[in-house]
Amino acid sequence: MERRIETSLKCLALLIAPVIPAGIVSILWYKELYCKQLFFTEKMEGIITAAWIPTFGILYSILAASSLDRLGEYKAMRSAIKRYDLDAFIDLRDEEMSPLVYTMMIVLSSAVLLSFMSLQYPSARAGLVLISSTSYLFSLLYMVIREIDDLVAASGSSGASLRNGWR
């Protein structure tokens, strides 16, 4: 029961954390773009919604999906410990995601988000709903992938949670 409460609190913290970047992005959009009426023309909006957003969105989705595959490595390490397979554990423990992956995630999500921010919305409310929800979801996905990578890294070299299984 205690483990479920701890897991629930960690999940709650992970769900609350992206509110901060989403709020910052939403405020910046409102003050710097919406209030100053800075947006693309209707012609350009068509290009952005038909080509730019889907292209960057697809690239981001592929990158995020491959990053979420790290969960498999974490499960493989846990399995190696349960089987007392030290060789498999050592092979997996030093694996880390490249900082370039995080950089690409930030660049691609920023491109999609900036595309949404550059559109003309019928009202501030409509724009805020779209901008804040999109930035929240991008931030949440980034934080989840970061958490998975931290789990794998902490399980290996520092000897944290998974290493306790070798007792």
N, C-alpha and C positions, 0 to 999 in steps of 0.2 A: 504494500500500500504506500509506503514511504517513497519508493522508487517512482511510482505513478505520479505522486504529487510533485516530486522533483522534476520529472519529465514534463509535466503539465506547466510548471513554472518556467522551465527553459523555453518551451514552445511559446508561451505567452510573451516572454521577453523578446523572442525572435520576431513575433508578430507586431510588437509595439515599436521596436527599434526603427523600422523603415518609415515610420510616421514623421520622424525628424527630417530626413532628406526630402521626403515628399512635400512636407510643409514648406521647406525652404524653396524648393523648385516652384511650387504653386505661388508663393508670395512674389518671387522674382518675375514669374510670368505675368502676374497681374499688374505689378507696379511698372515693370520695364517694357512689357510688350502690349498688353491689353489696354492699359490706361493711355499709353502714348500712341495707340492704334498702329503698331508696327506689325504688319503681316504681309504675306505674299498676295499677289493679284490672283483673280479667279483662274486665269489661264495657268499660272504656276501651281495653284492649288491642285488642279487636275493632274499635273505631272507628279507632284509630291505624293498624292494619295494613290495614284495608279502604279507608280514605279518606285519611287524612293523609299517610302515607308515599307512596302512589302519586301523589297530587296534587302534592306538592312534588317528587317524583322526576321526574315528567313535565315540570314547569316547568323544573327544573334541566337536564334532557336537552335541551330545546329551546334554552335559553340557551347551553349548552355547544356544541351543534351549530352554532349561528349564530356563536359565537366561533371555532370551529375553521375557519370559512370564511375567516379571515384568511390562512390558508396560500395561498389563491388569489391574494391581493394580493401576497404575497411572490413567488410564481411569476410573476405578471404583471410585477413589477419586474425580475426576472431576465431575462424575455423581452424587455422593453423595452431593457435594456442590450445583449443579444445582437443586437438589431435596430438598435441605435444610435438609438432613438426617445426623444430627450431629453424631448419633451413628455409622453409617456405616463409616463415615470419621474417627472417633476416632479409630475404629477397624483397619483401614488400615494405619493410619498415622505413626505408630511406627514400621512398618515392614521394616527390612533392610536385605540385602543379607549378608550372612555370609562371613567373610574374607576367609574362607576355599574355597569358590567357586572361588574367585579370584586367590588363590594359585593354585588350581587345573587347572584353565584355563592357568596359566603361565607354570605350569609343563607340561601339555599335549601339549600345543603349542610349547614349547621348545623341547620336545621329537620329534615331527614331524619335526620341523625346523632343529634340529641337524641331523636327519636322512637324510634330503635333502642335508644338508651341507656336509655330509660324503660320498656322491656319487662322482664318477669321471665323470666330464663333458668334452665334446669334445673341448670346448673352454671356456675362461673366460667369454665371452659375454653370452653364453648359461647358465652358472652357475649363473651369476649375474642377469639375467632375472628371473630365477626360484627362487633364494634365496631372492632377493629384493621384488618380487611380493608376495611371500608366507609370508615373515615377515611383509610386508605392510598390507596384509589382516588380519593376526592374530592381529596386533596392532590396526587396525581399528575396528575389532569386539570387542576387549577388551575395547576400548575407548567408543564405542557405548553402550555396556552393563554397563559400569561405569557411563556414562551419564544418562542412564535410571534409574539406582539405585539412583543417585544423585537427579534426578527429584522427585522421590518418597520420598526420605528422606527430601529434601528441602520443599516439599509440606506439610509434616506433622509437625514434631516437631518444626522447626524454624519458621513456619508460613509464608513462603515466598509466592510464586506465587498463590497457590491454596487458601490459607487462605484469600487472598484479595477478593475472590469471596463471602465471608460471609458478606461483607459490606451491 
